[in-house]
Amino acid sequence: MTQILQVFSVAMLATVIITLLNKQSKDIAALLSIAVVGMILLCSVRTMQSIISFLTELEKTAGLDPEMMKIMLKIVGIAITAQLSALICSDNGNGAFGKAIQIYASVMILWQSLPLLRSFLELLQKILGEI
Amino acid sequence: MEIDLVFKIAAVGIIVSILNQVLSRSGREEQATMTTLAGLVVVLMIVAQKISELFDLVKTLFRF
């Protein structure tokens, strides 16, 4: 619980300091916002490790293909980092960067899931072929 | 690790802006710009280190 409160208070404190720094030097304010986002992500990623190991346990007992699990995890990772970087860019006034990063991330996600979609298509063809 | 980093960057930012104003008021514009750039580089190095740590963790966690 202490860590949760610490993270919230650090975020609010950093918001106030960034408003102060915005008047004097907008560049260091931008760097501070990037640093705080990175720190909070670090804390959440450390907790995510135990959640993901539980997910792998589940997937082992369910008997699913481990390749599918890897692809899904990669897609989640791409989505989270891309959305945060896009928001950081648009926070500092570069909305176009944010949109471009989002487009790039969706293309990458589709590319990662191509083998899954292909095997799904083969499965469909097999089923339709038997009919 | 957490709160220290925020305070460090905020302190560097405030010191750099104060030095900037003092130097530009006393007429040395180029030194003011140089201190601003130096502070920026220092903060950028700290942040880049943390972000690379974060990306390494994300890579191992999400099985890249």
N, CA and C atoms of all chains as a GROMACS GRO file, in nm:
protein
  585
    1MET      N    1   0.083  -0.121   0.000
    1MET     CA    2   0.000   0.000   0.000
    1MET      C    3   0.086   0.126   0.000
    2THR      N    4   0.200   0.118   0.074
    2THR     CA    5   0.288   0.237   0.078
    2THR      C    6   0.338   0.271  -0.060
    3GLN      N    7   0.371   0.166  -0.138
    3GLN     CA    8   0.425   0.195  -0.270
    3GLN      C    9   0.320   0.261  -0.358
    4ILE      N   10   0.195   0.217  -0.344
    4ILE     CA   11   0.088   0.274  -0.425
    4ILE      C   12   0.073   0.423  -0.393
    5LEU      N   13   0.069   0.454  -0.262
    5LEU     CA   14   0.055   0.596  -0.223
    5LEU      C   15   0.175   0.677  -0.268
    6GLN      N   16   0.295   0.614  -0.259
    6GLN     CA   17   0.414   0.687  -0.303
    6GLN      C   18   0.405   0.722  -0.450
    7VAL      N   19   0.361   0.626  -0.532
    7VAL     CA   20   0.353   0.653  -0.676
    7VAL      C   21   0.257   0.766  -0.703
    8PHE      N   22   0.139   0.764  -0.637
    8PHE     CA   23   0.042   0.872  -0.660
    8PHE      C   24   0.099   1.007  -0.619
    9SER      N   25   0.162   1.010  -0.501
    9SER     CA   26   0.211   1.139  -0.453
    9SER      C   27   0.325   1.189  -0.539
   10VAL      N   28   0.412   1.096  -0.589
   10VAL     CA   29   0.520   1.141  -0.679
   10VAL      C   30   0.462   1.201  -0.805
   11ALA      N   31   0.356   1.140  -0.858
   11ALA     CA   32   0.297   1.192  -0.981
   11ALA      C   33   0.241   1.332  -0.959
   12MET      N   34   0.169   1.352  -0.848
   12MET     CA   35   0.110   1.484  -0.824
   12MET      C   36   0.218   1.588  -0.798
   13LEU      N   37   0.319   1.550  -0.721
   13LEU     CA   38   0.430   1.642  -0.694
   13LEU      C   39   0.498   1.683  -0.824
   14ALA      N   40   0.521   1.583  -0.911
   14ALA     CA   41   0.588   1.614  -1.037
   14ALA      C   42   0.503   1.705  -1.123
   15THR      N   43   0.370   1.689  -1.119
   15THR     CA   44   0.284   1.779  -1.197
   15THR      C   45   0.303   1.923  -1.152
   16VAL      N   46   0.308   1.944  -1.021
   16VAL     CA   47   0.325   2.080  -0.970
   16VAL      C   48   0.460   2.136  -1.011
   17ILE      N   49   0.566   2.052  -0.997
   17ILE     CA   50   0.699   2.102  -1.031
   17ILE      C   51   0.709   2.133  -1.180
   18ILE      N   52   0.640   2.053  -1.262
   18ILE     CA   53   0.645   2.078  -1.406
   18ILE      C   54   0.574   2.209  -1.440
   19THR      N   55   0.463   2.238  -1.370
   19THR     CA   56   0.398   2.368  -1.395
   19THR      C   57   0.491   2.481  -1.358
   20LEU      N   58   0.570   2.462  -1.250
   20LEU     CA   59   0.665   2.566  -1.211
   20LEU      C   60   0.774   2.580  -1.316
   21LEU      N   61   0.827   2.467  -1.364
   21LEU     CA   62   0.940   2.473  -1.458
   21LEU      C   63   0.897   2.518  -1.596
   22ASN      N   64   0.767   2.505  -1.626
   22ASN     CA   65   0.720   2.540  -1.760
   22ASN      C   66   0.743   2.688  -1.790
   23LYS      N   67   0.734   2.769  -1.684
   23LYS     CA   68   0.753   2.912  -1.707
   23LYS      C   69   0.898   2.943  -1.743
   24GLN      N   70   0.992   2.875  -1.674
   24GLN     CA   71   1.132   2.911  -1.692
   24GLN      C   72   1.193   2.835  -1.807
   25SER      N   73   1.194   2.701  -1.798
   25SER     CA   74   1.261   2.624  -1.903
   25SER      C   75   1.172   2.507  -1.939
   26LYS      N   76   1.104   2.518  -2.053
   26LYS     CA   77   1.009   2.416  -2.093
   26LYS      C   78   1.079   2.285  -2.125
   27ASP      N   79   1.210   2.294  -2.161
   27ASP     CA   80   1.278   2.172  -2.203
   27ASP      C   81   1.297   2.077  -2.085
   28ILE      N   82   1.341   2.134  -1.970
   28ILE     CA   83   1.362   2.046  -1.854
   28ILE      C   84   1.229   1.997  -1.799
   29ALA      N   85   1.123   2.078  -1.817
   29ALA     CA   86   0.991   2.030  -1.775
   29ALA      C   87   0.951   1.908  -1.856
   30ALA      N   88   0.978   1.913  -1.989
   30ALA     CA   89   0.946   1.798  -2.073
   30ALA      C   90   1.024   1.675  -2.030
   31LEU      N   91   1.156   1.695  -2.001
   31LEU     CA   92   1.238   1.581  -1.958
   31LEU      C   93   1.188   1.525  -1.826
   32LEU      N   94   1.143   1.614  -1.737
   32LEU     CA   95   1.092   1.566  -1.608
   32LEU      C   96   0.968   1.482  -1.628
   33SER      N   97   0.880   1.525  -1.720
   33SER     CA   98   0.759   1.446  -1.742
   33SER      C   99   0.794   1.309  -1.798
   34ILE      N  100   0.895   1.305  -1.891
   34ILE     CA  101   0.936   1.175  -1.944
   34ILE      C  102   0.991   1.088  -1.833
   35ALA      N  103   1.072   1.148  -1.744
   35ALA     CA  104   1.132   1.070  -1.635
   35ALA      C  105   1.025   1.013  -1.543
   36VAL      N  106   0.924   1.094  -1.509
   36VAL     CA  107   0.822   1.045  -1.416
   36VAL      C  108   0.742   0.934  -1.479
   37VAL      N  109   0.708   0.949  -1.609
   37VAL     CA  110   0.634   0.842  -1.677
   37VAL      C  111   0.716   0.714  -1.676
   38GLY      N  112   0.847   0.727  -1.706
   38GLY     CA  113   0.933   0.609  -1.707
   38GLY      C  114   0.939   0.542  -1.572
   39MET      N  115   0.948   0.623  -1.464
   39MET     CA  116   0.955   0.566  -1.330
   39MET      C  117   0.830   0.491  -1.294
   40ILE      N  118   0.713   0.550  -1.322
   40ILE     CA  119   0.589   0.485  -1.285
   40ILE      C  120   0.571   0.356  -1.364
   41LEU      N  121   0.614   0.359  -1.493
   41LEU     CA  122   0.608   0.237  -1.572
   41LEU      C  123   0.698   0.129  -1.515
   42LEU      N  124   0.817   0.170  -1.467
   42LEU     CA  125   0.910   0.074  -1.407
   42LEU      C  126   0.845   0.004  -1.289
   43CYS      N  127   0.780   0.083  -1.201
   43CYS     CA  128   0.716   0.022  -1.085
   43CYS      C  129   0.608  -0.076  -1.127
   44SER      N  130   0.528  -0.037  -1.230
   44SER     CA  131   0.419  -0.126  -1.268
   44SER      C  132   0.472  -0.250  -1.339
   45VAL      N  133   0.584  -0.234  -1.417
   45VAL     CA  134   0.636  -0.350  -1.488
   45VAL      C  135   0.691  -0.452  -1.391
   46ARG      N  136   0.748  -0.404  -1.279
   46ARG     CA  137   0.802  -0.500  -1.180
   46ARG      C  138   0.691  -0.584  -1.121
   47THR      N  139   0.573  -0.525  -1.097
   47THR     CA  140   0.462  -0.604  -1.043
   47THR      C  141   0.403  -0.693  -1.151
   48MET      N  142   0.414  -0.646  -1.278
   48MET     CA  143   0.356  -0.726  -1.385
   48MET      C  144   0.427  -0.859  -1.401
   49GLN      N  145   0.553  -0.868  -1.354
   49GLN     CA  146   0.627  -0.993  -1.372
   49GLN      C  147   0.556  -1.110  -1.308
   50SER      N  148   0.506  -1.090  -1.184
   50SER     CA  149   0.439  -1.202  -1.116
   50SER      C  150   0.306  -1.235  -1.184
   51ILE      N  151   0.238  -1.130  -1.236
   51ILE     CA  152   0.111  -1.155  -1.304
   51ILE      C  153   0.134  -1.238  -1.428
   52ILE      N  154   0.242  -1.202  -1.503
   52ILE     CA  155   0.265  -1.273  -1.628
   52ILE      C  156   0.312  -1.416  -1.602
   53SER      N  157   0.386  -1.439  -1.492
   53SER     CA  158   0.425  -1.578  -1.464
   53SER      C  159   0.302  -1.660  -1.429
   54PHE      N  160   0.202  -1.596  -1.362
   54PHE     CA  161   0.078  -1.668  -1.336
   54PHE      C  162   0.006  -1.700  -1.466
   55LEU      N  163   0.010  -1.605  -1.562
   55LEU     CA  164  -0.055  -1.629  -1.690
   55LEU      C  165   0.010  -1.747  -1.763
   56THR      N  166   0.145  -1.756  -1.755
   56THR     CA  167   0.212  -1.868  -1.822
   56THR      C  168   0.174  -2.000  -1.755
   57GLU      N  169   0.156  -1.999  -1.622
   57GLU     CA  170   0.111  -2.120  -1.554
   57GLU      C  171  -0.024  -2.163  -1.606
   58LEU      N  172  -0.116  -2.066  -1.614
   58LEU     CA  173  -0.251  -2.093  -1.664
   58LEU      C  174  -0.246  -2.155  -1.803
   59GLU      N  175  -0.158  -2.093  -1.887
   59GLU     CA  176  -0.154  -2.137  -2.025
   59GLU      C  177  -0.097  -2.279  -2.033
   60LYS      N  178  -0.005  -2.313  -1.940
   60LYS     CA  179   0.050  -2.450  -1.940
   60LYS      C  180  -0.058  -2.550  -1.904
   61THR      N  181  -0.139  -2.517  -1.800
   61THR     CA  182  -0.243  -2.611  -1.760
   61THR      C  183  -0.353  -2.619  -1.865
   62ALA      N  184  -0.376  -2.509  -1.939
   62ALA     CA  185  -0.479  -2.515  -2.043
   62ALA      C  186  -0.429  -2.587  -2.166
   63GLY      N  187  -0.296  -2.604  -2.180
   63GLY     CA  188  -0.245  -2.678  -2.293
   63GLY      C  189  -0.240  -2.598  -2.421
   64LEU      N  190  -0.235  -2.464  -2.411
   64LEU     CA  191  -0.230  -2.381  -2.531
   64LEU      C  192  -0.089  -2.380  -2.588
   65ASP      N  193  -0.080  -2.338  -2.714
   65ASP     CA  194   0.049  -2.323  -2.780
   65ASP      C  195   0.125  -2.208  -2.715
   66PRO      N  196   0.251  -2.228  -2.669
   66PRO     CA  197   0.324  -2.118  -2.605
   66PRO      C  198   0.355  -2.004  -2.701
   67GLU      N  199   0.357  -2.035  -2.833
   67GLU     CA  200   0.383  -1.928  -2.929
   67GLU      C  201   0.274  -1.821  -2.922
   68MET      N  202   0.149  -1.867  -2.904
   68MET     CA  203   0.039  -1.771  -2.899
   68MET      C  204   0.055  -1.677  -2.781
   69MET      N  205   0.100  -1.736  -2.667
   69MET     CA  206   0.118  -1.654  -2.547
   69MET      C  207   0.223  -1.547  -2.570
   70LYS      N  208   0.333  -1.587  -2.637
   70LYS     CA  209   0.441  -1.492  -2.664
   70LYS      C  210   0.390  -1.378  -2.750
   71ILE      N  211   0.314  -1.413  -2.855
   71ILE     CA  212   0.266  -1.308  -2.947
   71ILE      C  213   0.173  -1.214  -2.873
   72MET      N  214   0.084  -1.272  -2.789
   72MET     CA  215  -0.009  -1.184  -2.716
   72MET      C  216   0.066  -1.091  -2.623
   73LEU      N  217   0.168  -1.143  -2.554
   73LEU     CA  218   0.243  -1.057  -2.463
   73LEU      C  219   0.314  -0.946  -2.538
   74LYS      N  220   0.374  -0.981  -2.654
   74LYS     CA  221   0.442  -0.879  -2.732
   74LYS      C  222   0.346  -0.770  -2.772
   75ILE      N  223   0.223  -0.811  -2.813
   75ILE     CA  224   0.125  -0.712  -2.859
   75ILE      C  225   0.088  -0.619  -2.744
   76VAL      N  226   0.068  -0.675  -2.624
   76VAL     CA  227   0.033  -0.589  -2.509
   76VAL      C  228   0.146  -0.492  -2.480
   77GLY      N  229   0.272  -0.542  -2.486
   77GLY     CA  230   0.385  -0.455  -2.461
   77GLY      C  231   0.392  -0.341  -2.560
   78ILE      N  232   0.375  -0.374  -2.689
   78ILE     CA  233   0.379  -0.270  -2.792
   78ILE      C  234   0.271  -0.168  -2.766
   79ALA      N  235   0.149  -0.214  -2.732
   79ALA     CA  236   0.037  -0.122  -2.715
   79ALA      C  237   0.063  -0.025  -2.601
   80ILE      N  238   0.108  -0.080  -2.486
   80ILE     CA  239   0.128   0.008  -2.371
   80ILE      C  240   0.234   0.113  -2.398
   81THR      N  241   0.353   0.068  -2.446
   81THR     CA  242   0.462   0.165  -2.466
   81THR      C  243   0.426   0.265  -2.575
   82ALA      N  244   0.358   0.218  -2.681
   82ALA     CA  245   0.325   0.311  -2.788
   82ALA      C  246   0.227   0.418  -2.742
   83GLN      N  247   0.126   0.377  -2.665
   83GLN     CA  248   0.029   0.477  -2.622
   83GLN      C  249   0.093   0.581  -2.531
   84LEU      N  250   0.181   0.534  -2.439
   84LEU     CA  251   0.245   0.629  -2.349
   84LEU      C  252   0.338   0.724  -2.422
   85SER      N  253   0.418   0.672  -2.516
   85SER     CA  254   0.508   0.762  -2.591
   85SER      C  255   0.427   0.861  -2.673
   86ALA      N  256   0.316   0.814  -2.733
   86ALA     CA  257   0.234   0.906  -2.813
   86ALA      C  258   0.179   1.017  -2.726
   87LEU      N  259   0.132   0.981  -2.603
   87LEU     CA  260   0.078   1.085  -2.515
   87LEU      C  261   0.184   1.182  -2.470
   88ILE      N  262   0.307   1.131  -2.442
   88ILE     CA  263   0.415   1.222  -2.402
   88ILE      C  264   0.442   1.322  -2.514
   89CYS      N  265   0.447   1.272  -2.639
   89CYS     CA  266   0.476   1.361  -2.751
   89CYS      C  267   0.366   1.465  -2.766
   90SER      N  268   0.240   1.425  -2.753
   90SER     CA  269   0.134   1.524  -2.773
   90SER      C  270   0.124   1.616  -2.652
   91ASP      N  271   0.169   1.573  -2.533
   91ASP     CA  272   0.171   1.663  -2.418
   91ASP      C  273   0.265   1.779  -2.442
   92ASN      N  274   0.378   1.750  -2.511
   92ASN     CA  275   0.474   1.856  -2.534
   92ASN      C  276   0.450   1.926  -2.665
   93GLY      N  277   0.328   1.915  -2.718
   93GLY     CA  278   0.292   1.996  -2.833
   93GLY      C  279   0.309   1.928  -2.967
   94ASN      N  280   0.366   1.806  -2.972
   94ASN     CA  281   0.384   1.742  -3.102
   94ASN      C  282   0.278   1.636  -3.121
   95GLY      N  283   0.154   1.681  -3.147
   95GLY     CA  284   0.046   1.586  -3.165
   95GLY      C  285   0.067   1.497  -3.285
   96ALA      N  286   0.137   1.551  -3.389
   96ALA     CA  287   0.160   1.471  -3.509
   96ALA      C  288   0.248   1.350  -3.478
   97PHE      N  289   0.350   1.371  -3.391
   97PHE     CA  290   0.436   1.258  -3.352
   97PHE      C  291   0.353   1.150  -3.286
   98GLY      N  292   0.261   1.194  -3.196
   98GLY     CA  293   0.180   1.096  -3.125
   98GLY      C  294   0.097   1.013  -3.220
   99LYS      N  295   0.035   1.081  -3.319
   99LYS     CA  296  -0.048   1.008  -3.413
   99LYS      C  297   0.038   0.913  -3.497
  100ALA      N  298   0.156   0.961  -3.539
  100ALA     CA  299   0.243   0.876  -3.620
  100ALA      C  300   0.286   0.753  -3.541
  101ILE      N  301   0.318   0.772  -3.410
  101ILE     CA  302   0.358   0.658  -3.327
  101ILE      C  303   0.243   0.560  -3.314
  102GLN      N  304   0.118   0.611  -3.303
  102GLN     CA  305   0.004   0.520  -3.292
  102GLN      C  306  -0.014   0.437  -3.418
  103ILE      N  307   0.002   0.504  -3.535
  103ILE     CA  308  -0.013   0.431  -3.661
  103ILE      C  309   0.095   0.324  -3.671
  104TYR      N  310   0.220   0.362  -3.636
  104TYR     CA  311   0.330   0.267  -3.641
  104TYR      C  312   0.304   0.148  -3.551
  105ALA      N  313   0.250   0.175  -3.430
  105ALA     CA  314   0.225   0.067  -3.335
  105ALA      C  315   0.117  -0.026  -3.387
  106SER      N  316   0.010   0.027  -3.449
  106SER     CA  317  -0.094  -0.062  -3.501
  106SER      C  318  -0.040  -0.148  -3.614
  107VAL      N  319   0.046  -0.089  -3.699
  107VAL     CA  320   0.105  -0.169  -3.807
  107VAL      C  321   0.192  -0.280  -3.750
  108MET      N  322   0.272  -0.246  -3.646
  108MET     CA  323   0.358  -0.346  -3.584
  108MET      C  324   0.277  -0.458  -3.520
  109ILE      N  325   0.165  -0.421  -3.455
  109ILE     CA  326   0.083  -0.521  -3.389
  109ILE      C  327   0.024  -0.616  -3.492
  110LEU      N  328  -0.025  -0.559  -3.604
  110LEU     CA  329  -0.080  -0.645  -3.709
  110LEU      C  330   0.027  -0.738  -3.764
  111TRP      N  331   0.151  -0.684  -3.782
  111TRP     CA  332   0.258  -0.765  -3.834
  111TRP      C  333   0.294  -0.879  -3.741
  112GLN      N  334   0.291  -0.849  -3.606
  112GLN     CA  335   0.322  -0.954  -3.510
  112GLN      C  336   0.217  -1.063  -3.511
  113SER      N  337   0.090  -1.025  -3.536
  113SER     CA  338  -0.015  -1.125  -3.526
  113SER      C  339  -0.039  -1.196  -3.658
  114LEU      N  340   0.043  -1.165  -3.761
  114LEU     CA  341   0.024  -1.231  -3.891
  114LEU      C  342   0.028  -1.384  -3.883
  115PRO      N  343   0.127  -1.446  -3.813
  115PRO     CA  344   0.124  -1.593  -3.808
  115PRO      C  345  -0.002  -1.648  -3.744
  116LEU      N  346  -0.051  -1.578  -3.639
  116LEU     CA  347  -0.175  -1.624  -3.577
  116LEU      C  348  -0.290  -1.621  -3.676
  117LEU      N  349  -0.300  -1.507  -3.748
  117LEU     CA  350  -0.411  -1.492  -3.842
  117LEU      C  351  -0.399  -1.595  -3.954
  118ARG      N  352  -0.272  -1.624  -3.995
  118ARG     CA  353  -0.254  -1.721  -4.102
  118ARG      C  354  -0.299  -1.858  -4.059
  119SER      N  355  -0.261  -1.899  -3.934
  119SER     CA  356  -0.302  -2.032  -3.890
  119SER      C  357  -0.454  -2.038  -3.873
  120PHE      N  358  -0.514  -1.922  -3.834
  120PHE     CA  359  -0.660  -1.918  -3.823
  120PHE      C  360  -0.724  -1.938  -3.960
  121LEU      N  361  -0.664  -1.873  -4.063
  121LEU     CA  362  -0.716  -1.887  -4.199
  121LEU      C  363  -0.706  -2.032  -4.246
  122GLU      N  364  -0.590  -2.099  -4.212
  122GLU     CA  365  -0.576  -2.238  -4.253
  122GLU      C  366  -0.680  -2.326  -4.187
  123LEU      N  367  -0.706  -2.295  -4.057
  123LEU     CA  368  -0.806  -2.373  -3.985
  123LEU      C  369  -0.943  -2.357  -4.050
  124LEU      N  370  -0.976  -2.233  -4.087
  124LEU     CA  371  -1.104  -2.207  -4.153
  124LEU      C  372  -1.115  -2.284  -4.283
  125GLN      N  373  -1.002  -2.280  -4.360
  125GLN     CA  374  -1.004  -2.349  -4.489
  125GLN      C  375  -1.024  -2.498  -4.470
  126LYS      N  376  -0.959  -2.553  -4.363
  126LYS     CA  377  -0.973  -2.698  -4.339
  126LYS      C  378  -1.117  -2.732  -4.307
  127ILE      N  379  -1.178  -2.648  -4.221
  127ILE     CA  380  -1.316  -2.675  -4.182
  127ILE      C  381  -1.409  -2.665  -4.302
  128LEU      N  382  -1.388  -2.554  -4.381
  128LEU     CA  383  -1.475  -2.536  -4.498
  128LEU      C  384  -1.450  -2.646  -4.600
  129GLY      N  385  -1.324  -2.693  -4.610
  129GLY     CA  386  -1.293  -2.798  -4.706
  129GLY      C  387  -1.364  -2.927  -4.671
  130GLU      N  388  -1.376  -2.954  -4.539
  130GLU     CA  389  -1.441  -3.078  -4.499
  130GLU      C  390  -1.589  -3.072  -4.524
  131ILE      N  391  -1.643  -2.946  -4.520
  131ILE     CA  392  -1.787  -2.934  -4.547
  131ILE      C  393  -1.807  -2.954  -4.696
  132MET      N  394   1.485   0.570  -0.489
  132MET     CA  395   1.502   0.589  -0.631
  132MET      C  396   1.397   0.683  -0.685
  133GLU      N  397   1.273   0.666  -0.636
  133GLU     CA  398   1.163   0.733  -0.705
  133GLU      C  399   1.163   0.882  -0.683
  134ILE      N  400   1.148   0.922  -0.553
  134ILE     CA  401   1.131   1.065  -0.528
  134ILE      C  402   1.262   1.139  -0.549
  135ASP      N  403   1.375   1.068  -0.526
  135ASP     CA  404   1.504   1.135  -0.545
  135ASP      C  405   1.519   1.188  -0.685
  136LEU      N  406   1.479   1.103  -0.783
  136LEU     CA  407   1.498   1.142  -0.922
  136LEU      C  408   1.420   1.268  -0.955
  137VAL      N  409   1.294   1.271  -0.908
  137VAL     CA  410   1.209   1.388  -0.938
  137VAL      C  411   1.272   1.513  -0.878
  138PHE      N  412   1.319   1.502  -0.753
  138PHE     CA  413   1.378   1.620  -0.689
  138PHE      C  414   1.506   1.663  -0.757
  139LYS      N  415   1.586   1.562  -0.798
  139LYS     CA  416   1.712   1.597  -0.864
  139LYS      C  417   1.685   1.677  -0.990
  140ILE      N  418   1.593   1.624  -1.074
  140ILE     CA  419   1.568   1.692  -1.201
  140ILE      C  420   1.507   1.829  -1.177
  141ALA      N  421   1.417   1.838  -1.079
  141ALA     CA  422   1.356   1.967  -1.050
  141ALA      C  423   1.461   2.066  -1.001
  142ALA      N  424   1.553   2.017  -0.916
  142ALA     CA  425   1.657   2.106  -0.864
  142ALA      C  426   1.746   2.156  -0.976
  143VAL      N  427   1.787   2.062  -1.064
  143VAL     CA  428   1.871   2.103  -1.178
  143VAL      C  429   1.798   2.207  -1.262
  144GLY      N  430   1.668   2.184  -1.285
  144GLY     CA  431   1.592   2.277  -1.367
  144GLY      C  432   1.587   2.416  -1.306
  145ILE      N  433   1.558   2.421  -1.174
  145ILE     CA  434   1.546   2.552  -1.109
  145ILE      C  435   1.680   2.623  -1.107
  146ILE      N  436   1.789   2.548  -1.075
  146ILE     CA  437   1.921   2.611  -1.071
  146ILE      C  438   1.959   2.665  -1.208
  147VAL      N  439   1.931   2.584  -1.312
  147VAL     CA  440   1.967   2.628  -1.447
  147VAL      C  441   1.890   2.753  -1.485
  148SER      N  442   1.763   2.760  -1.450
  148SER     CA  443   1.686   2.878  -1.489
  148SER      C  444   1.732   3.000  -1.411
  149ILE      N  445   1.769   2.983  -1.282
  149ILE     CA  446   1.817   3.098  -1.206
  149ILE      C  447   1.949   3.150  -1.264
  150LEU      N  448   2.041   3.054  -1.292
  150LEU     CA  449   2.170   3.093  -1.351
  150LEU      C  450   2.148   3.162  -1.484
  151ASN      N  451   2.054   3.109  -1.563
  151ASN     CA  452   2.023   3.167  -1.692
  151ASN      C  453   1.983   3.313  -1.676
  152GLN      N  454   1.890   3.339  -1.582
  152GLN     CA  455   1.844   3.476  -1.564
  152GLN      C  456   1.955   3.567  -1.515
  153VAL      N  457   2.034   3.517  -1.417
  153VAL     CA  458   2.143   3.601  -1.363
  153VAL      C  459   2.243   3.637  -1.473
  154LEU      N  460   2.282   3.534  -1.552
  154LEU     CA  461   2.381   3.559  -1.656
  154LEU      C  462   2.327   3.650  -1.765
  155SER      N  463   2.200   3.634  -1.801
  155SER     CA  464   2.150   3.718  -1.910
  155SER      C  465   2.127   3.859  -1.860
  156ARG      N  466   2.092   3.877  -1.731
  156ARG     CA  467   2.077   4.014  -1.680
  156ARG      C  468   2.209   4.086  -1.674
  157SER      N  469   2.320   4.009  -1.641
  157SER     CA  470   2.449   4.078  -1.634
  157SER      C  471   2.516   4.085  -1.768
  158GLY      N  472   2.442   4.049  -1.875
  158GLY     CA  473   2.492   4.078  -2.008
  158GLY      C  474   2.560   3.964  -2.079
  159ARG      N  475   2.587   3.852  -2.011
  159ARG     CA  476   2.661   3.744  -2.080
  159ARG      C  477   2.562   3.645  -2.138
  160GLU      N  478   2.510   3.677  -2.254
  160GLU     CA  479   2.407   3.594  -2.313
  160GLU      C  480   2.458   3.456  -2.351
  161GLU      N  481   2.582   3.452  -2.409
  161GLU     CA  482   2.631   3.323  -2.458
  161GLU      C  483   2.652   3.225  -2.344
  162GLN      N  484   2.703   3.276  -2.230
  162GLN     CA  485   2.723   3.185  -2.116
  162GLN      C  486   2.589   3.137  -2.063
  163ALA      N  487   2.487   3.224  -2.070
  163ALA     CA  488   2.354   3.182  -2.025
  163ALA      C  489   2.304   3.065  -2.110
  164THR      N  490   2.318   3.082  -2.244
  164THR     CA  491   2.275   2.974  -2.332
  164THR      C  492   2.354   2.848  -2.307
  165MET      N  493   2.486   2.864  -2.278
  165MET     CA  494   2.568   2.745  -2.256
  165MET      C  495   2.528   2.673  -2.129
  166THR      N  496   2.496   2.746  -2.022
  166THR     CA  497   2.452   2.677  -1.899
  166THR      C  498   2.321   2.607  -1.921
  167THR      N  499   2.230   2.670  -1.998
  167THR     CA  500   2.103   2.603  -2.025
  167THR      C  501   2.126   2.473  -2.098
  168LEU      N  502   2.213   2.480  -2.201
  168LEU     CA  503   2.240   2.358  -2.276
  168LEU      C  504   2.306   2.252  -2.189
  169ALA      N  505   2.399   2.294  -2.101
  169ALA     CA  506   2.466   2.196  -2.016
  169ALA      C  507   2.367   2.128  -1.922
  170GLY      N  508   2.276   2.210  -1.861
  170GLY     CA  509   2.177   2.150  -1.773
  170GLY      C  510   2.089   2.052  -1.847
  171LEU      N  511   2.052   2.092  -1.972
  171LEU     CA  512   1.968   2.004  -2.054
  171LEU      C  513   2.037   1.871  -2.080
  172VAL      N  514   2.168   1.877  -2.113
  172VAL     CA  515   2.240   1.754  -2.143
  172VAL      C  516   2.248   1.664  -2.020
  173VAL      N  517   2.271   1.726  -1.903
  173VAL     CA  518   2.282   1.646  -1.779
  173VAL      C  519   2.151   1.572  -1.751
  174VAL      N  520   2.039   1.649  -1.757
  174VAL     CA  521   1.909   1.587  -1.729
  174VAL      C  522   1.878   1.482  -1.832
  175LEU      N  523   1.912   1.511  -1.959
  175LEU     CA  524   1.885   1.413  -2.066
  175LEU      C  525   1.959   1.283  -2.040
  176MET      N  526   2.084   1.292  -1.991
  176MET     CA  527   2.160   1.169  -1.964
  176MET      C  528   2.096   1.088  -1.855
  177ILE      N  529   2.050   1.156  -1.747
  177ILE     CA  530   1.986   1.084  -1.637
  177ILE      C  531   1.861   1.014  -1.686
  178VAL      N  532   1.778   1.092  -1.764
  178VAL     CA  533   1.651   1.036  -1.809
  178VAL      C  534   1.675   0.922  -1.906
  179ALA      N  535   1.775   0.938  -1.996
  179ALA     CA  536   1.800   0.831  -2.094
  179ALA      C  537   1.842   0.702  -2.026
  180GLN      N  538   1.919   0.713  -1.918
  180GLN     CA  539   1.958   0.593  -1.844
  180GLN      C  540   1.836   0.521  -1.789
  181LYS      N  541   1.744   0.599  -1.725
  181LYS     CA  542   1.626   0.539  -1.665
  181LYS      C  543   1.538   0.476  -1.771
  182ILE      N  544   1.526   0.546  -1.885
  182ILE     CA  545   1.437   0.495  -1.989
  182ILE      C  546   1.496   0.367  -2.050
  183SER      N  547   1.629   0.359  -2.063
  183SER     CA  548   1.687   0.237  -2.118
  183SER      C  549   1.667   0.121  -2.021
  184GLU      N  550   1.675   0.150  -1.888
  184GLU     CA  551   1.646   0.048  -1.789
  184GLU      C  552   1.505  -0.003  -1.805
  185LEU      N  553   1.410   0.092  -1.821
  185LEU     CA  554   1.270   0.056  -1.838
  185LEU      C  555   1.250  -0.028  -1.961
  186PHE      N  556   1.313   0.010  -2.073
  186PHE     CA  557   1.290  -0.065  -2.196
  186PHE      C  558   1.352  -0.204  -2.189
  187ASP      N  559   1.466  -0.218  -2.118
  187ASP     CA  560   1.522  -0.353  -2.100
  187ASP      C  561   1.425  -0.441  -2.025
  188LEU      N  562   1.365  -0.384  -1.918
  188LEU     CA  563   1.270  -0.462  -1.838
  188LEU      C  564   1.149  -0.501  -1.922
  189VAL      N  565   1.099  -0.405  -2.002
  189VAL     CA  566   0.982  -0.435  -2.086
  189VAL      C  567   1.018  -0.544  -2.186
  190LYS      N  568   1.142  -0.538  -2.239
  190LYS     CA  569   1.182  -0.640  -2.336
  190LYS      C  570   1.181  -0.778  -2.275
  191THR      N  571   1.242  -0.792  -2.154
  191THR     CA  572   1.245  -0.925  -2.094
  191THR      C  573   1.107  -0.968  -2.051
  192LEU      N  574   1.025  -0.874  -2.005
  192LEU     CA  575   0.895  -0.912  -1.953
  192LEU      C  576   0.802  -0.956  -2.064
  193PHE      N  577   0.797  -0.881  -2.174
  193PHE     CA  578   0.704  -0.912  -2.280
  193PHE      C  579   0.766  -1.000  -2.387
  194ARG      N  580   0.877  -1.069  -2.354
  194ARG     CA  581   0.936  -1.174  -2.437
  194ARG      C  582   0.971  -1.126  -2.577
  195PHE      N  583   1.035  -1.011  -2.583
  195PHE     CA  584   1.082  -0.968  -2.714
  195PHE      C  585   1.211  -1.041  -2.744
   0.00000   0.00000   0.00000
